Amino acid sequence: CRRVLVMAVGGEHYAIDSNAAVEVQTGGHIVAIPGVASMWLGLVNLRGRLYPVLDLGRLLAQLRLHTPPSGGRGPGQLVLANGAGLTLALHVDNVETVRQLARGTLLPSVSGHLEIDSSPVVGMTDDLVVLLDVDILFRNAAPAGQPAAA
């Protein structure tokens, strides 16, 4: 079995391995940084440490894996996660639950939009929860020409 954290983003459900999730925070005061890509919402201070905030919906839209809603973004929740040697706060609409996925229950990825090595999609459950690989997801968020931490 694999434990995953299920999150809602724009009416769709995504999950990451629960081992990658450090904690979940409600909203928080995000300070915008001028001149960064739109998927980066800014920085958030959690217990005296600053973390970059990545809009999961916008990143997935950039990867052509999600169509973000046309309306504004609500306060949402932040999922502090580790991957690719980074700790980032993922902005999601809502954290739904932690659940167990039995081995062999994931349907294969059908995204077809990215080369297999760069797609963060691991697979999908029969109730349409898309499982994401946090390491690959964070490497895709790294600015072009700047390697992710090892």
Residue pairs with C-beta under 8 A, 6 or more apart in sequence:
1 100
1 101
1 102
1 103
2 17
2 100
2 101
2 103
3 17
3 18
3 19
3 98
3 99
3 100
3 101
4 15
4 16
4 17
4 18
4 98
4 99
4 100
4 101
4 129
4 131
5 15
5 16
5 17
5 18
5 21
5 24
5 79
5 95
5 97
5 98
6 13
6 14
6 15
6 95
6 96
6 97
6 98
6 99
6 129
7 13
7 14
7 15
7 16
7 56
7 77
7 79
7 90
7 92
7 93
7 94
7 95
7 96
8 92
8 93
8 94
8 95
8 96
9 56
9 57
9 60
9 66
9 92
9 93
10 57
10 66
10 67
10 68
10 69
10 93
11 69
12 66
12 128
12 130
13 96
13 127
13 128
13 129
13 130
14 56
14 60
14 92
14 129
14 130
14 131
14 132
15 99
15 101
15 125
15 129
15 130
15 131
15 132
16 79
16 81
16 131
16 132
16 134
16 137
17 134
18 98
20 81
20 82
20 83
20 134
21 79
21 80
21 81
22 80
22 81
22 82
22 87
23 79
23 80
24 77
24 78
24 79
24 80
24 95
25 44
25 46
25 77
25 78
25 80
25 89
26 75
26 77
26 78
27 75
27 76
27 77
27 78
28 44
28 45
28 46
28 78
28 89
29 44
29 45
30 41
30 42
30 43
30 44
30 53
30 91
31 42
31 43
31 44
32 41
32 42
33 40
33 42
33 43
36 42
37 143
38 55
38 58
39 54
39 55
39 58
39 59
39 62
39 141
40 52
40 53
40 54
40 55
41 53
41 54
41 55
41 91
42 52
42 53
43 50
43 51
43 52
43 53
44 50
44 51
44 53
44 78
44 89
46 78
46 80
46 89
51 80
51 87
51 88
51 89
52 88
52 89
53 78
53 88
53 89
53 90
53 91
54 88
54 89
54 90
54 91
54 141
55 73
55 91
56 90
56 91
56 92
57 66
57 68
57 69
57 73
57 91
57 92
57 93
58 68
59 137
59 140
59 141
60 66
61 67
61 68
63 113
63 114
63 119
63 120
63 140
64 111
64 113
64 114
65 111
65 113
65 119
65 120
65 121
65 130
73 91
74 93
76 91
76 92
76 93
76 94
77 91
77 92
77 93
77 94
77 95
78 89
78 90
78 91
78 92
79 89
79 90
79 92
79 95
80 87
80 88
80 89
80 90
81 87
81 88
81 89
81 90
81 134
82 134
83 133
83 134
83 135
83 137
83 138
84 134
84 135
84 136
84 138
84 139
84 142
84 148
84 149
85 148
85 149
85 150
86 138
86 148
86 149
88 138
88 141
101 125
101 131
105 125
105 126
106 122
106 123
106 124
106 125
106 131
107 123
107 124
107 125
107 126
108 123
109 119
109 121
109 122
109 123
109 124
110 124
111 119
111 121
113 119
118 136
118 139
118 140
119 136
120 132
120 133
120 134
120 136
120 137
120 140
121 130
121 131
121 132
121 133
122 131
122 132
122 133
123 130
123 131
124 130
124 131
125 131
138 148
139 148
142 148
